[in-house]
Amino acid sequence: MGEPMSTALSPLAPKTYPELPPIGGVRLATAEAGIRYEGRTDVLYAAFDRGAAVAGVFTQSKCSSAPVDWCRANLGGGSARALVVNSGNANAFTGMKGAQAVRLTAELAGKAAGCRAEQVFLASTGVIGEPLDARKFETVLADCERRATAFAWREAAQAIMTTDTFPKLATRTADLGGIEVAINGLAKGAGMIAPDMATMLAFAFTDAPIMASALQPLLKRAADRSFNCVTVDGDTSTSDTLLLFATGTARERGAPVIEDPKDPRLKAFAGALDDLLGDLARQVARDGEGARKFVTVEVEGATSAKSARRIALSIANSPLVKTAIAGEDANWGRVVMAVGKAGEPADRDKLAIFFGVIRVAVEGARDPAYDEETTSAYMRGDEILLRVDLGLGRGKARIWTCDLTKAYVEINGDYRS
């Protein structure tokens, strides 16, 4: 996850940002700890005064960060009292020093929140391989505890940005047993983004009284439908973390306590969570490093959903496909290449390729009705739909990505500068 934070706003950035309502039992504050840069917020502190059920999904990287290891070790407890997130340093590939920094951070946050260190969840983003000086949190976290409010959502999203050009926020409501509950979410991510959990850092908060036993399956399912469907550059971070906290304060308004993930009363909540995380995942793709175009890849007609997904990822991660889109070139030959290299069942003579509603290739050749001018006009837009029909079965998949521009190389070439 790159540094420093980009200054040029992505052309795909939202025109407005949602106003996130308070979530009962959640208070937030941000601070400047000077972890890598001076003069910018780089710490997010969230307090759950009455506790919260917690669920988490993490990177599958074999070189996971110290905060990921800490969260995995403590997730089984099922409850949280605080969350601490820092930008500027990933605390990854830092050995024993990294583990010690995590422990000290959790102890400092626990002291501020009045809880055990194991009830503090942590996440870090930034440069990999540089030790994190956790002593910088000592006065910062106590001050955050004093200042935390129920309204600092946008500030929270800004504090965890690295090469992001805009804060990523979303909110939804859902019916739970006849009572309206709320879900707020924030995320960061622009580079080193690929599905394998996946991707970046994301945190969701709800007042729904859902126990960890039901929350964890819900989150895993939602991740598979959202963050596991986004890729920017095919690289999975050491630090990818998605956490969901449920304070349960809606029970005071009559919301039922849910312990079983199969409880039918969860249907609306599950749909709202899917929608919220999908929104955040698309925002990540829109803020891909150097991105100028938001791309949706849809594959249908595959022999299975798993096969369709692999083919869609092959297309979405192809530098040749992504640079063609950056160049506004409907180069279906590169799409054919990406389908063919995926190692999944495909028949050249049954393949159809579409850019938007325009069919550019069919039955192993260019579409007889292909019109260069019409297609070029479509490719000049900032949102591109690339659809492939394999004509073999009913399997389908959808992946969100972005184009690949010179700016991506420049941002990552200056990564540690």
N, C-alpha and C positions, 0 to 999 in steps of 0.2 A: 504494500500500500504506500504509494509514493508521497514524497515531500519535495518541496514545500507546497502549500496550498496555491492553486492556480488563481490568477487575478482576473482573467478574461471569462466572463459569464458565458456558459454554453448557449449556443443559439437555440437549443432544444429545451432550455430552462422554462419552468412554468411562468406564466405572466402574473399570477397571484399565488399566495400561499394560504393554506387553510388555517383558520383559527381553531386551535385545539382546546376543547373545554377541560376544566379540571377533572381529574379522576380521583374519586374519594380514596384517601389513604396514601396518595402519592404527593411528595414535595420534591422540587428540583432546584438546583443551583449550579452555576458554572463559575470557573475561576481561572486566573492566569498563574500557572506554576512555573513558567519558564522552562518547560521540559526540553524544547528544542529552539523555539523562537521567542523573542520578547515581544510584548505588545499585542498578544492575541490570546483568547481563551483556549485552554487546552485540557481542561478537566470538567467532566460532568459528574455530579453527585446526585443520586436519587435516594430518598429516604422513604421507607415503608413503616410508618410509626406503629401500626398495629399488625405488622407482618404481612407477607404475601406468599401465596403458593407460587412456585416457579417451575418452568419447563425450559429446556434448552436443546439446541441442535448446533453442532460444531463442525469445524473443518475435518475432513478425512485425511488431511496432510499427515504424513509420517513424521514431519518435523514441526509439530504444533507448538505454539507459544506457551510460555509459563502461565499466563492468565487462562488460556484454554484448559490446560492441565488442572489448574485450581478449580475452575467451574465444574469440570467433569467429576472431580473428586468429591465435590460438595453437593452436586445436584440431587443425589439420592436422599438427602435430608428433606427435600421437598419444600423448604421454606426459605424466605429471604427477608432481610431487614434493610439492606442497602445495596446500591449499585454504584461502582466507580468506574468511569471510562476515561482514558486519557488518549490524546493524539500526540504525534511528534516522535513517539518511540514505541515500537511493537512489543518490546520485551520478549523477543523471539531469538532463538539461537544464542542464548545468553547463559546457559549452563546453570551452575549452582547459584551464581549471582542473581539470575532471573528468578529462581524459586524463592530466594531470600527477599527479593524486592516485592514479590507478590505477597508473601507472608506479612511483611512489614506494612504494606499498603492496606491489607485487610485488617490488620490489628489497629492501625490508625483510624480507619473508617469505623471499625467496631467500637472503638473508644468514643468517637464522635456520635455514633448512633445509639450507643448503649446496648450493644449486642455482642455475641460471640463473633470472632473473625470468620468462622465457617458459615455465618449467615450473610456475609458480604460477597457479592458476585462482582467479578472484575473483567474488563476487556481493555485491550490496548491496540493502537494502530499507529503506524509510522515506519520508521527505518528499522530494518531487521539487522540484528547482530551487534547492536550497541547497548551496553548496560544501561538500565534505567535507575536513576537515583531516586529511590522512593522517599528519601528524607524531604524532598521538595513538597510532599503531600502533608507534612506534619501540621503546619499551621493552616494550610489551605482547606483541609477537610473539616476541621473544627469550625472554621469560619463559614463554610458552605452549609453546615448543619444549622447554624444560627440564621442564615439568610434564606434558606430554602422556602420556596413558595409553590403554590399549585398551578402557576401560570407560565413558568419559564420554558415552554416547550420549544419555541423557535431558537432561543438561546442555547438550549441543550443540543439541538441538531447542529448548530453552528460550531459548538465547542469540539465536536468529534470529527470535523472535516479535515481531510488532508489535501489531496489534489482535487477534491470536489470543488465545483464552482458554485453550487447552490445547496442549501439545506433541504433535506428530504423528510417530509412530514405527511401524515395521513391520519384521518379519524373516521370512525364508523360507529353506528349504533345497531343494536340487535335486540330482539325480543327473547327474553329468557323466562319462561313460566309466566308470561303475561306482564313482566316488568321490563322496562327499557334499561339496557346496560350499555356502557360506552367502551370503546377500544381506541386508544391512541397509539401511534407508532412513529418512530423516527429511525433513520438509517444513514449510513455513510458508505460510499464506495464509488470509485471511478476507474481504477485500474487494478490489476491482479484480480480479475473477476472471472470466475468460471464455476459452473455447477459442480459441486462435490460436497455438498451439504445443502447449499452453498450460500452465500458469498458475502464478503464484507462484514460489517457490524450492523446489527439491527436489534431494536428493542421495542417491545409492545407492552402496553399496560392496560388493564381492565379492572373495573369494579365488580365484575361478575364473581359470585362465590363458587368458583370451580376449583376443585382440589387437584393436586399435582397428578394423581392417578388418572384423571381424565384430561388434564391440561397437556401432558406430554404427548399422547397419541394425536391430539388435535393439532399441536404445533408441528409434529413430524409430517402429518398429512398436508398441512398448509404450506410448509417449506417445499415439499415436493411439487406443489402446484404453482409456486411463485419463485422463490429465490433459486430453486434448482432448475428453473427454466430461463435463466438469464446468463449471458456470457458477454464479456467485453473483449478479452484477449486470450482466453483459453488457459489462464494461469490461476491456480487456486492458492489463496493466501495461507500462511501459517496461523493466521489469527481469526479466521472467519467464525463469527459467533452470532447466534440468534437466540434471544432470551424473551420469554413471555412471563409477565408477573400479574397475578390476579389477587387483588387486595380483599375481595369479598364484601366490600362495604355495601353493595347493593342488597345484601340480605336484610339490611335494616329497612329497606323499602319493600320487602316481601319477596325478593328473588330467591328461588330455591337453591339449596346447596347441592351441587352436582359432583358425584364421585365416579360414576360409571361413564366411560367414553362413548358407550352405545346408547346412553339416555336420549330418547327422541326429542327431549326439550332442548338439546344442544344444536339441533339442525340449523336454526337461524344464526346462532352465534358462530358456528363453523363456517357458514357461508360468508358472514361479515369478516371473519378473520382471514379467510382466503382472499377476499376482495381487497382488504387493507394491505396485506403483504404483497399481493400482486401489484398494487399501486406503487408501493415502495420499490419493488423489483424493477418495474418499468422506469421509475425515476433514476435508478442506478444506471440502466442502459442509456438513458437520455443524457446522462452526465459522463459517459465513457470518455476517457482521456482523449482530447482532440476531436471528439465526435461532432459531425455536422448533420448526420442523418440517423434517425431511429428506425431500426429494421425489425420487422416481424417475419420469422421464417416458419411456414406451416408446411408440414409433410402429411400427406394422406395416401390411402391406397397401399400402405405397407402390409407386410405379412403379420405384423404384430405392433402393439404400441411401443414396445421396447426397441424394435427395429426402426420404427419411425423416429423415435427420439435420437437414436444414434446417427441416423442420416441427417436429421435437422441440426444436430450439433456439429457434424462434419461440415455442413454448409456454413453455419453461423460462425465457426471458428476458422474458416479458410481465409488466410490473408489475401489470396487472389480474388475471392468473391467480395471481400470487404473493401479492397482497394478499387475494384471495378465499380462498386456502389458509390464510393467516394468520388470517383471520376465520372459519375452519372452515366455509366455505360451498362446497358442491359446485356451483359456478356453471359448468355446462357451456357456457353461452352464451359465456363468456370463452374457453373452450377452442376453441369453433367459430371465434370471432374470430381467435385466434392461428393456427389451421390455415389459415384463408382468406387471411390477410395474408402468408403465407410465400412466395407466388408460385410454389408448386409444384402439380402436378396434384392435384386433390381434387374429389370429387363429394359435394355436401351430402347427397344421398339414399342414399348408400352408407356414410356415416360412422357409426361406433359409438364411444361414449366410455364409459370405465369408470373408477371410483374404487375401487381395490382390485379385488375380484371383482364389485362392484356395477355393472351396466350402467345408466347413467343416461340415455343417449340412443342411438337407433338409427333408421336409415333416415330421417334428417332431422327427427326429432321426439323428444320425451321418451319414454323407455321406458314402455310401458303398465303394467309391473309396478313402476315406481319407487315407493319408499317413503321419505319425507322423514326419518322417525325413524331408520331403519336407516342411511341415508346420513350423517346428522348425527353419529351415534355413531361411525362410521368416521372422519369428518373430525376428531374430537377427539383422535385418536391423534397421536403425535409422528413417525410414519413414514407417508408417503402415497405410494401408487403411482397414477399417472395414466396410463392406457393409451388409445391411440387406434388404431382399426383403420380404415384408409381404404378397404379393400375393392377395391383397384385392381391389386395386384400382390404381389410377394414381398419388396419392400424393407423393411428394418427398421432401427431405431436405438434407442439408449438414452442418456439424458443424466441426470446427477445435479445437483440444485440444492437450493434451500431456499426458505422463504417470505420475504416482504418485510414487515418490521414497522416500527413507529415508531422502534424502537431503532436501525435502520439509518440513518435520517435523523439521529438525535441523534449517533451515532458520527461520521458523516462531516461533519455540521455543525460539530463541534468538532475537525475534523481537524488543524488547525495551532495550536489554542488551547493 
